[in-house]
Every structure is written in structure tokens, then in C-alpha cells.
Amino acid sequence: MRTETKPAVSVITPKKIRRSRSRAVSVQQAARFNAVLSLCDKSPSGLVWKEWNRGVGARSRECGETAGCEKRNYPGIYLVGLDGQRWYSRVVVSALKALHEAHNGNL
């Protein structure tokens, strides 16, 4: 009979850092971003609302207000909620820039 022995010292391995998969932005989604959001250098997230976001109470944002909020415990990272999904503001900004470049024929 073979018996297995456990090591005297247990080894603690660090947990794997799980990263969420990045979502590709479709042309339709970029067009939706363009319909409701605008690029702005003065906004901390880089985005402002073009129209009322249909929010209620504290979540309501008027046109011209900063889009998105700062992610908890990550200063400088902003999330924008649109159509039931949250997007990083940098993803939205890059999608809008790509859409504007394609529209102007720079691609």
C-alpha cells in the first residue's frame, strides 16, 4: 500500500488576476456613441452628453454634462453607462475618434 505524505509547509500561491475580456466595438455601437456622446477636452472622462441620458434622479444627466463616473479605487479611470452596458471612457473615445477619421476619409 502506498501512502501519500503531505508537505510539512504549505505553499501559498497568489491568486490569478482575472481580467475581463475586452469587447470589440461594432460600427453600430460606435454610431450609437456618436449619437449621444461628444468628445470634450475639458471633461475629465473626455466625453460629454449630447442629449439627456433618460436617467432618473441622481443618474439623470443633461446635455453638456460630463459623461461617466470615476471607477472606485482607480483614479483616472472612467466608466460610461449606455443602453444597459458599461464602457471604459477610453474605449468610447477611441471608437469615436476612429469613426470621425473614417467619416473624414483619413483611414
C-alpha positions in Angstrom: 0.0 0.0 0.0 1.2 3.4 -0.9 0.5 6.4 1.3 0.9 9.9 0.2 2.6 12.4 2.6 1.7 16.0 2.7 4.5 18.5 2.7 5.3 20.0 6.1 5.0 23.5 4.8 2.0 24.6 2.8 2.9 26.8 -0.2 0.6 29.7 -0.7 0.2 30.6 -4.3 -1.1 34.0 -5.3 -4.5 34.2 -6.9 -4.6 34.8 -10.6 -5.6 38.2 -11.6 -8.7 37.9 -13.7 -9.1 40.4 -16.4 -12.3 40.9 -18.2 -12.2 40.3 -21.9 -12.1 43.4 -23.9 -15.2 43.9 -26.1 -14.8 44.9 -29.7 -16.8 48.0 -30.6 -19.0 47.4 -33.6 -19.7 50.2 -36.1 -23.3 50.3 -34.9 -22.2 50.7 -31.3 -19.8 53.5 -32.4 -22.6 55.2 -34.2 -24.7 55.0 -31.0 -21.9 56.5 -29.1 -21.7 59.3 -31.7 -25.4 59.9 -31.4 -25.4 60.6 -27.7 -21.8 61.4 -26.7 -19.4 64.1 -27.9 -15.6 64.4 -27.4 -14.6 67.2 -25.0 -11.1 68.1 -23.8 -12.4 69.9 -20.7 -14.3 66.9 -19.4 -12.2 64.5 -17.1 -13.6 61.5 -18.9 -13.1 63.1 -22.3 -16.8 62.8 -23.1 -20.0 64.9 -22.6 -23.6 64.1 -23.3 -25.2 65.4 -26.5 -28.7 64.8 -25.2 -30.5 63.9 -21.9 -29.5 60.4 -20.9 -33.0 59.4 -19.8 -31.8 58.8 -16.3 -34.0 59.2 -13.2 -32.9 61.2 -10.1 -29.2 61.1 -9.3 -28.5 59.3 -12.5 -30.0 61.9 -14.7 -27.6 63.9 -16.9 -28.4 66.8 -19.0 -26.8 67.7 -22.3 -23.4 69.2 -21.9 -22.6 67.4 -18.6 -19.6 65.2 -18.2 -20.4 61.6 -19.2 -19.2 58.8 -17.0 -18.0 58.4 -13.4 -14.7 57.6 -11.9 -14.2 53.9 -11.1 -13.9 53.2 -7.4 -10.3 52.7 -6.2 -8.9 53.5 -9.7 -8.4 57.3 -10.0 -8.4 58.5 -13.6 -10.4 55.5 -15.0 -13.9 56.5 -16.0 -16.9 54.3 -16.9 -19.8 55.3 -19.1 -23.1 53.6 -18.9 -25.1 53.4 -22.1 -28.0 51.1 -23.1 -27.5 48.9 -20.1 -23.8 48.3 -20.6 -20.8 49.9 -19.0 -17.9 51.0 -21.2 -14.5 52.4 -20.3 -14.3 56.0 -21.4 -11.0 55.4 -23.2 -12.8 52.7 -25.4 -15.6 55.1 -26.2 -13.2 57.9 -27.0 -11.1 55.7 -29.3 -14.2 54.4 -31.1 -15.5 58.0 -31.6 -12.1 59.1 -33.0 -12.0 56.1 -35.3 -15.5 56.9 -36.5 -14.6 60.6 -37.1 -11.5 59.6 -39.0 -13.4 57.1 -41.2 -16.0 59.7 -41.9 -13.4 62.3 -42.9 -11.6 59.7 -45.1 -8.4 59.6 -43.1 -8.3 55.9 -42.7 
